[in-house]
Amino acid sequence: MSDQTRKPAAAPLKNDNLSDLPASVSRPSYDRAELTPGIVHIGLGNFHRAHQAWYLHRLMQTGAALDWAIIGAGVRPYDENQRLKLAKQDYLTTLVELDPAGTSAEVIGPMIDYVPVQPGNRLLIERMAQPDIRIVALTVTEGGYYVDQTTKAFDATHPDIQHDAAHPDTPKTAFGAMVAALKLRRDQGVGPFTGLSCDNLQGNGAILRQTVVSLARLSDPDLANWIDQTCSFPNSMVDCIVPATGPQEIELVRSLGIDDAAPVTHENYRQWVIEDDFCAGRPDWSKVGATFTDNVHDYEAMKIRVLNGGHQIVAGPGEILSIATIADCMAHKKIHALFTRIALDEITPHVKPVPGITPAAYVELIDRRFSNPRIVDTTRRVAFDGSSRHLGFVIPTIREGLAAGTPIDGLALVEAAWARMCEGTREDGSQIEPNDPFWDELQTVASAAKSNPMIWLEQRRYYGDLASVSRFAAAFSKWLRIIWADGIEAAIEVYLEG
């Protein structure tokens, strides 16, 4: 390559270097030095930066919401590593949109600080207790809310919760830190804040309320009552496919002229539907595309059942067949047909239309999004934490289908594929690395279910009484036996042939 054609060195991502970025890269038009905080976000990973932070950035680009800047936070060792990376680049993030029609990049800057992560979380508690913080938002994964998998009630027996109840001033969990901060705010007359869950949970605001109030009640019932009466916990639905960041993504951003240690790639689609219940004010995200409505439930039901449930439909077979990405899974004719048929025949009968889109049209939209070859969303990432994802995204539809008398045969096949995957080997003989918080337990049960499929359904924490429902149990057993005898493709073919 000649000196004339060699690309210039990538500019380190810093406030002082924003003017040095390539002209094609959008950047903050607002003065970041003038931003003041209004939000603490706990669990500041890729999804938050591609979704909630992006909406706030777009609002700031209009000159609004400059007093709602984000303070990052976390309670895990990973969060401290993330803080150090982002601090070196002034908490700026490069977002790269991966559209089949082309690639575009923008730098966003609504985050202005990140609380150091430390045992006992004192700095986090003190920051959330300050009067400028009016929203505490979270992305801590679907399984991170200490909910009993069987009863859906608060799990007061978890060791982390027991610790926080006994040591409320030095909590381990994000929720314990929120309780401690709210105690300070009440005692100092600061007032409440809004707790905003941004995780893929149906009724996520109600679940967050249950966790925070129930934890507070273990150590301070009066405080629990105050939180329940004064704080707000709006339900919300969030949607954007955001792959994990690895060397390939970092190199992609460098090729665009930016040296970013923690860039984020994302698809060319976003949706945010929020219940308008904010006790201490909020940014007007509706001006940049968010939807405020009292009917979050129907939006989130459509998304969780079709998109999140659809991910589990394709990820299990894909992992068993050593298919690397979700787009590659959709390029596999049988897996693609499996997704389409289950989505239309077994999921959409239980999904209501929402303004602007029918369930069938939403299936077509998700088909296109899953099939985007530019999104390198790994099958392994989507299959991770199946113990939470099947419980939240697939099994509720099975129960509705059984109650309504609609087809559930394909969903039973999805559960059989999960059981086969959890045995820990692929059909080519390669090993599946542990991919669930309960992997060892799941692998033991999956191995036993190879000869006795009902053992898998007897895991009551996931299936409750479904082992005794003959229509589902018979279908599941049939599929798992076919998968082990003839392979996952043979099982899918039998299902598609009807």
Helices and strands as residue ranges (DSSP letters): E 11-12, G 15-20, G 32-34, E 37-42, H 46-50, H 52-61, E 69-73, H 77-88, E 93-99, E 102-108, E 111-114, H 122-128, E 135-138, H 159-166, H 174-187, E 194-197, H 204-219, H 221-230, E 236-239, H 247-255, E 258-259, E 264-266, E 271-274, G 285-288, E 291-292, H 296-302, I 303-308, H 309-320, H 326-331, H 333-342, I 343-347, G 348-350, H 359-370, H 379-383, H 386-389, I 390-394, H 395-404, H 409-422, H 439-449, H 454-457, H 460-463, G 466-468, H 470-486, H 488-497
